[in-house]
């Protein structure tokens, strides 16, 4: 059974040791266990940019709303053998209502991404 509810995109910044770079990211909401929802965050960043700034396995996404979301490389420590475009992810299961989701991720409160009526 697919628990997928909605997807949205946003533009923010990646913060790596105080150095910022613009980045696009995607969000996906799924029904979690019990009353919770699971929000998956994904973004891609250039491997060389990350390595030149001392990245090993985690950084911070500053979302469009200003929220600071820790993101990590699911493959563990990054090195020169990794792909040129590196996926970083986060998972949040702290939301228990659509109001919580929209408050924390306002990207879901616009256009076709609205969660109203769920």
TORVEX-797883 format. One line per field, with one value per residue: residue number from 1; x, y, z of N, C-alpha, C in turn; residue in three letters. Coordinates in Angstrom, 1 decimal. Each point is the difference from the previous one (the first is absolute). Layout:
BEGIN
seq <- [NUM;...]
n.x <- [X;...]
n.y <- [Y;...]
n.z <- [Z;...]
ca.x <- [X;...]
ca.y <- [Y;...]
ca.z <- [Z;...]
c.x <- [X;...]
c.y <- [Y;...]
c.z <- [Z;...]
type <- [ALA;...]
//
This chain:
BEGIN
seq <- [1;2;3;4;5;6;7;8;9;10;11;12;13;14;15;16;17;18;19;20;21;22;23;24;25;26;27;28;29;30;31;32;33;34;35;36;37;38;39;40;41;42;43;44;45;46;47;48;49;50;51;52;53;54;55;56;57;58;59;60;61;62;63;64;65;66;67;68;69;70;71;72;73;74;75;76;77;78;79;80;81;82;83;84;85;86;87;88;89;90;91;92;93;94;95;96;97;98;99;100;101;102;103;104;105;106;107;108;109;110;111;112;113;114;115;116;117;118]
n.x <- [0.8;-0.3;0.8;0.3;0.2;1.2;0.3;1.2;0.3;1.3;0.3;1.2;0.7;1.1;0.1;1.2;0.1;-1.3;0.3;-0.6;-1.0;-0.6;-1.2;-0.4;-1.2;-0.2;-1.3;-0.2;-1.4;0.2;-1.1;0.3;0.6;-1.1;0.1;1.2;0.7;0.5;0.9;0.2;1.3;0.1;1.3;0.5;1.3;0.9;0.4;0.6;-1.2;-0.7;0.8;0.0;-1.2;0.6;-1.0;-0.6;-1.1;0.1;-1.1;-0.3;-1.3;0.2;-1.2;-1.0;-0.5;1.2;-0.7;0.8;0.2;0.4;0.9;-0.1;1.2;-1.0;0.9;-0.2;1.3;0.0;0.3;1.2;-0.2;-0.6;-1.2;0.0;-1.2;0.1;-0.7;-0.7;-0.3;-1.2;-0.4;-1.2;-0.2;0.3;-0.5;-1.1;0.1;-0.9;-0.6;0.4;-0.4;-1.1;-0.1;0.5;-0.8;0.1;1.0;-0.7;0.1;0.4;-0.7;0.5;0.8;-1.2;0.0;-0.7;-0.9;1.3]
n.y <- [-1.2;1.0;0.5;0.1;1.2;0.6;0.7;0.6;1.1;0.3;1.3;-0.4;-0.2;-0.4;-0.3;0.2;-0.2;0.5;-0.9;0.9;-0.8;0.6;-0.5;-0.8;-0.2;-1.2;0.1;-1.1;0.0;-0.9;-0.8;0.4;-0.4;-0.5;1.1;-0.5;1.0;-0.5;0.9;-0.3;0.4;0.5;0.0;0.7;-0.3;0.9;-1.2;0.6;0.7;-1.1;-0.8;1.0;-0.2;-1.1;-0.2;-0.7;0.4;1.2;0.7;1.3;-0.3;1.2;-0.3;0.1;-0.7;-0.4;-1.1;-0.4;-0.8;-0.8;0.0;-1.2;-0.5;-0.7;0.3;0.7;-0.1;1.2;-0.5;0.1;-1.1;0.8;-0.1;0.6;-0.6;0.6;-1.1;1.0;-0.6;0.1;-0.4;0.4;-0.5;1.3;0.0;0.5;1.1;0.2;0.5;-1.0;-0.7;0.6;-0.1;-1.3;-0.4;1.3;-0.8;-0.6;1.3;-0.5;0.6;-0.9;0.6;0.8;0.0;1.1;-0.4;-0.2]
n.z <- [0.0;-0.9;0.9;-1.2;0.5;0.1;-1.0;0.3;-0.6;0.3;0.3;0.3;1.1;-0.4;1.3;-0.3;1.3;0.0;-1.0;-0.7;-0.5;-1.1;0.3;-1.0;0.5;0.3;0.2;0.8;0.0;1.0;0.0;1.3;1.1;0.4;0.8;-0.1;-0.6;-1.2;0.2;-1.3;0.3;-1.3;-0.2;-1.1;0.2;-0.6;-0.3;-1.0;-0.1;0.2;-0.8;-0.9;0.5;-0.1;-1.0;1.0;0.8;0.6;-0.2;-0.2;-0.2;-0.5;0.4;-0.9;1.0;-0.3;0.0;1.0;-1.1;1.0;-1.0;-0.5;-0.3;-0.6;-0.8;1.1;0.4;-0.4;-1.3;-0.6;0.5;0.8;-0.4;-1.1;-0.1;1.2;0.3;0.6;1.1;0.4;1.2;0.0;1.2;0.2;-1.2;0.7;-0.7;-0.9;1.1;0.7;-1.1;-0.2;1.3;0.0;-1.0;0.0;-0.5;1.0;0.2;-1.2;-0.9;-0.8;0.9;0.0;1.3;-0.3;0.9;0.4]
ca.x <- [-0.8;0.7;-0.5;0.4;-1.1;0.3;1.4;0.2;1.4;0.4;1.3;0.6;1.4;0.7;1.0;1.1;1.0;-0.1;0.0;-1.4;-0.1;-1.4;-0.3;-1.4;-0.2;-1.4;-0.7;-1.0;-0.7;-0.7;-0.6;0.9;-0.6;-0.9;-0.5;1.1;0.3;1.4;0.4;1.3;0.6;1.1;0.7;1.2;1.0;1.2;1.0;1.3;-0.3;-0.1;1.3;0.9;-0.4;0.2;-1.1;0.3;-1.2;-1.2;0.0;-1.3;-0.8;-0.9;-1.1;-0.6;-0.6;1.1;0.2;1.3;-0.2;1.2;-0.1;1.2;0.3;-0.4;1.1;1.1;0.9;0.1;1.4;0.1;-0.6;-1.5;-0.5;0.2;-1.2;-0.2;-1.3;-0.1;-1.4;-0.5;-1.3;-0.6;-1.3;-0.5;-1.3;-1.1;-1.2;0.3;0.3;1.5;0.8;0.0;0.7;1.4;0.3;-1.0;-0.1;-1.2;-1.1;-0.1;-0.4;-0.5;0.6;-0.7;-0.4;-1.4;-1.0;0.5]
ca.y <- [1.2;1.2;0.9;1.3;1.0;1.1;0.4;1.5;0.4;1.2;0.5;0.5;0.0;-1.1;0.6;-0.9;0.7;1.5;0.5;-0.2;-0.1;-0.2;-1.4;-0.4;-1.2;-0.6;-0.5;-0.9;-0.4;-1.3;-0.3;-0.8;-0.9;0.7;1.3;0.8;0.1;-0.1;0.9;-0.3;1.2;-0.4;1.0;-0.4;1.0;-0.5;-0.7;0.7;1.2;-0.6;-0.4;1.1;0.7;-0.9;-0.9;-1.5;-0.8;0.8;1.5;0.6;0.7;1.1;-0.1;1.3;0.6;0.3;-1.1;-0.6;-1.4;-0.8;-1.0;-0.9;-0.8;-1.3;-0.9;0.2;1.0;0.4;0.1;0.3;-1.1;0.2;0.7;1.5;0.6;-0.8;0.1;0.1;-0.3;0.2;-0.5;0.7;-0.7;0.7;0.6;-0.9;0.5;0.8;1.3;-0.1;-0.1;1.3;1.0;-0.3;0.0;0.8;-0.3;-0.8;0.8;0.8;-0.7;-1.4;-0.8;0.2;-1.2;0.2;-1.1;-1.3]
ca.z <- [0.0;-0.1;1.0;-0.6;0.1;-0.8;-0.2;-0.3;-0.2;0.6;-0.2;1.3;0.0;0.7;0.9;0.2;0.7;-0.1;-1.4;-0.5;-1.5;-0.3;-0.3;-0.1;0.8;-0.1;1.2;-0.3;1.3;0.0;1.3;0.8;0.9;0.9;-0.5;-0.6;-1.4;-0.2;-1.0;-0.6;-0.6;-0.9;-0.8;-0.6;0.1;-0.7;0.8;0.2;0.8;1.4;0.5;0.2;1.2;1.2;0.3;0.1;-0.1;0.3;-0.2;0.4;-1.0;0.4;-0.9;-0.4;1.2;1.0;0.9;-0.2;0.0;-0.2;-1.1;0.0;-1.1;0.4;-0.3;0.9;-0.3;-1.4;-0.5;-1.4;-0.8;-0.1;-1.2;0.0;0.7;1.2;0.7;1.4;0.5;1.4;0.2;1.1;0.3;1.2;-0.3;0.3;-0.7;-1.2;0.5;0.4;-1.2;-0.7;0.9;-0.1;-1.4;-0.7;-1.5;-0.3;0.1;-1.2;-1.2;-0.1;1.1;1.2;0.8;0.5;-0.4;0.2]
c.x <- [0.9;-0.6;0.4;-1.1;0.3;1.5;0.0;1.5;0.2;1.4;0.6;1.5;0.6;1.1;1.0;1.2;0.0;0.0;-1.4;0.1;-1.5;-0.2;-1.5;-0.2;-1.5;-0.4;-1.0;-0.6;-0.6;-0.6;1.0;-0.8;-0.9;-0.5;1.1;0.0;1.5;0.3;1.4;0.5;1.2;0.5;1.2;1.0;1.2;1.0;1.2;-0.2;0.0;1.4;0.9;-0.3;0.0;-1.1;0.5;-1.3;-1.3;0.2;-1.4;-0.6;-0.8;-1.1;-0.5;-0.6;1.1;0.3;1.3;-0.3;1.3;-0.2;1.3;0.1;-0.3;1.1;1.2;0.9;0.3;1.5;0.0;-0.6;-1.5;-0.4;0.2;-1.1;-0.4;-1.4;0.2;-1.4;-0.2;-1.3;-0.6;-1.3;-0.6;-1.4;-1.1;-1.3;0.4;0.4;1.5;0.9;0.1;0.7;1.5;0.5;-1.0;0.0;-1.2;-1.2;-0.2;-0.5;-0.5;0.6;-0.7;-0.4;-1.4;-0.8;0.5;-0.7]
c.y <- [1.2;1.1;1.5;1.0;1.2;0.3;1.5;0.2;1.3;0.4;0.5;0.1;-1.2;0.7;-1.1;0.8;1.5;0.5;-0.4;-0.1;-0.2;-1.5;-0.2;-1.3;-0.5;-0.6;-1.0;-0.4;-1.3;-0.2;-0.9;-1.0;0.8;1.2;0.8;0.0;-0.1;1.0;-0.3;1.2;-0.6;1.2;-0.6;1.1;-0.5;-0.6;0.9;1.2;-0.5;-0.3;1.2;0.8;-0.9;-0.9;-1.4;-0.8;0.8;1.5;0.4;0.6;1.1;0.1;1.4;0.7;0.4;-1.1;-0.7;-1.5;-0.8;-1.0;-0.8;-0.8;-1.4;-1.1;0.1;1.1;0.2;0.0;0.2;-1.1;0.1;0.8;1.5;0.8;-0.9;0.3;0.1;-0.1;0.3;-0.7;0.6;-0.7;0.7;0.7;-1.0;0.4;0.8;1.5;0.0;0.0;1.4;1.1;-0.2;0.1;0.8;-0.2;-0.8;0.9;0.9;-0.8;-1.4;-0.8;0.1;-1.4;0.1;-1.1;-1.4;-0.7]
c.z <- [0.0;1.0;-0.5;0.1;-1.0;-0.2;-0.2;-0.2;0.6;-0.4;1.3;-0.2;0.7;0.8;0.3;0.7;-0.2;-1.4;-0.6;-1.5;-0.2;-0.4;-0.1;0.8;-0.3;1.3;-0.4;1.4;-0.2;1.4;0.7;0.9;1.0;-0.6;-0.7;-1.5;-0.1;-1.2;-0.4;-0.7;-0.8;-0.7;-0.6;0.1;-0.7;0.9;0.3;0.9;1.5;0.5;0.3;1.3;1.2;0.3;0.2;-0.2;0.3;-0.2;0.5;-1.2;0.7;-0.9;-0.3;1.2;1.0;0.9;-0.4;0.2;-0.3;-1.1;0.0;-1.3;0.4;-0.3;1.0;-0.4;-1.5;-0.4;-1.5;-0.9;-0.2;-1.2;0.1;0.7;1.1;0.6;1.5;0.4;1.4;0.1;1.3;0.3;1.2;-0.2;0.3;-0.7;-1.3;0.4;0.4;-1.2;-0.6;0.8;-0.2;-1.4;-0.8;-1.5;-0.3;0.1;-1.2;-1.2;0.1;1.1;1.3;0.6;0.5;-0.4;0.1;1.1]
type <- [UNK;UNK;UNK;UNK;UNK;UNK;UNK;UNK;UNK;UNK;UNK;UNK;UNK;UNK;UNK;UNK;UNK;UNK;UNK;UNK;UNK;UNK;UNK;UNK;UNK;UNK;UNK;UNK;UNK;UNK;UNK;UNK;UNK;UNK;UNK;UNK;UNK;UNK;UNK;UNK;UNK;UNK;UNK;UNK;UNK;UNK;UNK;UNK;UNK;UNK;UNK;UNK;UNK;UNK;UNK;UNK;UNK;UNK;UNK;UNK;UNK;UNK;UNK;UNK;UNK;UNK;UNK;UNK;UNK;UNK;UNK;UNK;UNK;UNK;UNK;UNK;UNK;UNK;UNK;UNK;UNK;UNK;UNK;UNK;UNK;UNK;UNK;UNK;UNK;UNK;UNK;UNK;UNK;UNK;UNK;UNK;UNK;UNK;UNK;UNK;UNK;UNK;UNK;UNK;UNK;UNK;UNK;UNK;UNK;UNK;UNK;UNK;UNK;UNK;UNK;UNK;UNK;UNK]
//
